[in-house]
Amino acid sequence: MDLQRRTDQQWFLGLVGSYGGSTYMLTGVDSDLNLGITGTSTTQGAAVVQETGTGATSQQWNLS
């Protein structure tokens, strides 16, 4: 299998806020769902899920 063509493991990064920011929403290329944390948990080891995009802070990621 050619891993370069697998869209189920690819993500769009959508900038949240200002142009110079570092917070993004990650949306699956295949699923069109956002990457989020179950139940908006802040506990280390909380489950990461794909869910309908709502713009919630549990779906926002800081990249550095």
Secondary structure, 3 states (H helix, E strand, C coil): CCHHHCHHHCEEEEECCCCCCCEEEEEECCCCCEEEEHHHCCCCCCCEEEECCCCCHHHEEECC
